[in-house]
């Protein structure tokens, strides 16, 4: 068992005390799967193994015994709490691997598999594993949206061209049901590091929730099947918890320690929590981490440093990206859109269409529904896809009803990536190399093989 150096801050009224733990185990005292209402103890630091090293979860408020804390207890009617879909061991999200383990352990009866959204459609046989295939294979939850949204007059007509789950064309759910709705399938976003994202006002993929309070209320109704509203006291506790939890990679199997006091300011939950001063410059550039000796650790760290420079400085034409703040054909870098320097989320424009959900850029994802969007003659068309668009997820357009918003989704943060694959809103990228390859194709960046590997290594330590 490897020793860990974990830093925590306990804030008092007038002083800050620093506590260092030297002997944390693989799971740091917290469970690998946290069941809502189980009254587990969450230590101020928890460590979990992930695909490239160790994940570090850091709670600046100190140890917490979940007990009656509303983030950890069932709030609605289906046995779920916030923790159900935001597991510590998966970087405050969930992964197919953990979900498959949970299916076997509970024979599919864990609250995470609730019919409302943990299955491909609620009217499918819930004991059949195939009815939960999108959750088990890609970590996708069903999001049901009223269509049209309340108070919205759509600028387009929507048709279901393919419906592998049956949830968009049936009599109970879908466009022709008594209460018309659309079902799309999305990955849960990580519920951590959120203190740095509040200025962006975007906590869901379509930005329907613009505050932490609105996001919690939306989850209470849609995912926990709650009645009424979350109490003011519970809401305050949930939001406070989400503001005080920080998640990042803590150790890399090759690159070594990322979480100690000597780590670069960009890396580690400790630096995130204390808002360590980042070096001047744009993007997420990382320097002076590697030593001079030729060791596997230092070679990896040199690769990470090069990858950070590619991320922040290597330009390419960001073309045909609807809702990009700076317009068409911007010469930019990865950091142009991933502009929030601590998390890699977006600050200047929460949502944009980078092509992960619509043809031709997204590819034909046959396990997802396919919609045909036909824009009205008087509507402003999608600036690059025109008036007829084929998409797996209309994105922001389901909220605004605007043709120009079809396919636009909110940028996600880049922390703790090795703990929460697959990536993109629909889980279409299985690993970090697939993410880099997508952007290379999409924007014709023409990365070299070394640049691609350096980018993967950089993203893996955030």
C-alpha positions, -999 to +999 in steps of 0.1 A: +000+000+000+016+033-011+019+061+014+001+094+006+008+129+015-026+146+017-031+182+027-062+196+042-073+231+053-095+237+083-107+272+083-115+290+115-127+326+120-092+341+122-067+313+113-059+284+090-045+252+103-028+228+080-031+191+086-010+165+068-020+128+067+008+104+058-010+071+057-040+070+035-052+037+021-065+029-014-100+041-005-091+066+022-119+054+045-148+062+021-166+033+003-160+025-034-197+027-039-217+050-016-254+040-012-277+068-003-288+067+033-260+043+044-245+067+070-209+062+058-180+085+070-164+108+045-129+118+057-116+152+047-094+134+021-103+102+002-081+084-023-094+060-051-076+041-077-083+051-113-071+043-148-038+061-145-031+065-108-050+078-078-079+102-076-080+126-046-112+139-031-108+168-007-135+183+016-123+216+030-149+215+058-133+184+073-146+149+081-183+143+075-205+115+087-232+115+062-261+106+085-288+131+077-268+153+053-291+159+023-264+153-003-260+117+010-296+107+020-326+098-002-346+129-008-372+118-033-394+087-037-370+063-055-342+058-029-317+081-045-296+109-031-273+132-049-245+108-040-261+080-061-251+096-094-221+115-081-199+089-066-167+099-048-147+070-064-157+082-099-147+118-095-182+128-083-197+112-114-203+075-124-186+051-148-199+021-167-173-001-149-187+008-114-223+006-127-217-029-141-202-040-107-232-025-089-256-043-113-240-077-104-239-069-067-275-059-065-290-079-094-300-046-109-319-034-078-297-004-067-315+029-068-291+041-096-310+018-120-344+035-112-367+032-142-373+069-145-338+075-160-316+046-152-332+025-179-335+033-216-372+039-211-395+034-181-419+012-199-392-015-207-389-046-185-368-033-157-353-067-147-338-071-181-301-059-183-307-048-219-332-023-207-303-004-190-278-008-217-270+029-222-263+034-185-243+002-181-223+005-213-218+043-216-229+058-183-258+076-198-289+087-179-322+095-197-331+131-196-368+137-204-377+172-215-411+186-221-416+196-257-420+224-265-406+238-233-430+259-212-434+293-227-413+285-258-426+287-294-401+265-314-385+277-346-383+242-359-401+209-364-387+177-348-391+142-362-379+109-348-358+091-375-344+064-353-356+053-318-336+023-305-349+028-269-385+033-280-389+062-257-394+089-283-421+073-304-442+054-279-477+063-266-466+069-231-434+089-238-422+108-268-434+135-292-469+119-298-477+111-262-505+128-243-478+150-227-452+154-255-416+151-245-382+143-258-358+118-243-320+123-247-292+105-230-263+122-212-234+116-188-237+131-153-214+160-146-190+160-117-203+177-086-170+191-074-148+222-080-180+241-086-169+272-067-150+281-099-179+275-122-206+297-107-197+327-128-205+306-159-241+300-147-242+266-164-245+234-144-264+212-169-255+202-204-282+224-219-278+252-193-314+248-181-300+252-146-280+284-141-274+282-103-264+254-080-298+257-063-316+253-096-295+223-105-303+206-072-340+213-076-340+200-112-322+168-100-347+164-071-376+164-095-362+146-125-338+121-110-351+115-075-388+118-084-393+142-055-425+159-046-427+196-038-393+213-033-361+207-014-364+225+020-344+257+024-322+241+051-314+210+029-307+232-001-283+253+019-264+222+030-263+207-005-249+239-021-224+244+007-211+209+003-207+213-035-188+245-030-163+229-005-155+196-023-124+196-047-115+167-069-084+161-091-058+136-099-036+129-068-009+105-081+002+092-115+015+057-118+044+071-139+046+108-131+044+104-093+029+127-067+006+154-078-010+164-045+018+175-023+027+210-012+054+211-038+032+203-068+028+230-095-001+254-088-022+240-116-022+205-101-038+188-072-070+192-051-050+211-024-041+238-048-076+239-062-090+243-027-067+271-016-068+289-050-031+287-054-018+316-076-014+304-112+015+317-133+009+346-156-003+337-191-032+322-209-047+287-206-034+260-183+003+261-189+024+239-166+062+244-162+091+235-139+076+201-128+102+178-144+137+173-130+168+171-150+176+134-146+165+109-173+140+088-154+106+075-165+090+099-140+108+129-154+102+119-190+065+117-183+066+151-166+084+166-195+056+152-218+030+167-195+047+201-197+048+199-235+011+188-235+001+219-214+019+241-240+000+224-268-032+229-250-026+266-243-005+277-272-008+254-302-032+272-326-056+259-352-087+272-369-118+268-347-142+267-376-180+260-380-187+262-342-221+277-336-224+300-305-186+304-303-182+337-286-156+351-309-173+341-342-163+319-371-129+307-381-112+319-349-075+310-347-074+296-313-062+268-290-078+243-267-078+270-241-099+293-263-130+273-253-117+256-222-110+290-208-115+287-170-079+282-159-085+260-128-111+236-142-108+238-180-145+247-183-157+277-203-161+312-189-169+334-219-197+313-234-212+284-215-226+265-245-215+260-281-218+234-309-184+216-313-201+188-331-203+160-306-241+154-310-249+162-347-241+147-380-217+147-398-192+155-371-205+132-343-207+101-365-236+078-366-242+066-330-267+039-336-275+032-300-289+067-296-321+083-309-317+103-341-338+134-346-344+154-378-347+191-372-364+212-399-361+249-393-389+273-401-384+294-432-383+327-411-360+313-384-323+321-382-308+288-393-280+269-377-250+289-391-232+258-404-257+229-406-284+250-423-322+244-419-322+205-419-301+190-391-298+154-379-288+151-343-288+127-313-293+155-289-307+190-298-290+204-267-296+240-259-324+242-285-347+221-263-346+250-239-347+280-262-365+265-292-340+283-315-328+266-347-293+282-342-289+265-308-293+229-321-264+208-309-250+234-286-239+220-252-222+233-222-184+228-220-174+204-192-145+207-168-114+187-173-105+176-138-102+139-126-106+126-162-090+092-155-117+085-129-147+092-151-145+079-186-162+079-211-161+115-223-183+140-241-220+145-231-231+112-249-200+092-238-189+089-274-151+090-266-140+059-247-106+073-236-085+105-236-069+095-269-103+093-285-110+129-272-078+142-288-084+124-320-119+138-323-106+174-320-078+167-344-103+155-370-130+181-362-107+212-365-080+197-387-054+206-361-029+181-377-013+172-344+018+151-345+019+117-328+040+132-300+016+162-296-013+138-292+004+117-266+016+148-247-020+161-247-033+128-233-006+128-206-014+164-197-051+158-195-045+127-174-029+146-145-055+174-141 
